[in-house]
Amino acid sequence: MIADLNEKKGGELAGELGERASFVPADVTEPDQVQAAVDAAAALTGGLRISVCCAGIGWAERVASNRGPHQLQPFETVIRVNLIGTFNVLRIAAAAMLETEPV
């Protein structure tokens, strides 16, 4: 199961990987969307056994320059996606894994 914001690229990747791959749109910062992606993955395989979260954004900017201090909003967005989004996926995927029968 591939989950991503970019539906075009996510769908194309699933197509390249073959019939056993699927795509679902999801924003890692949105718990309902992550839950839907985890549920879809678990339904395909009879349970969730692994989760790989590689969502991340970022850009370089100085903390301060002759234009003034770094804007706070871009930093907050990076933290929301890279830290909170990663934790969001981790917590929802872990809960699903606890419901999966061991092999």
Secondary structure, DSSP 8 states (H G I E B T S, - for coil): -EEES-HHHHHHHHHHH-TT--EEE--TT-HHHHHHHHHHHHHHHTS---------------SEETTEE--HHHHHHHHIIIIIIHHHHHHHHHHHHHTS---
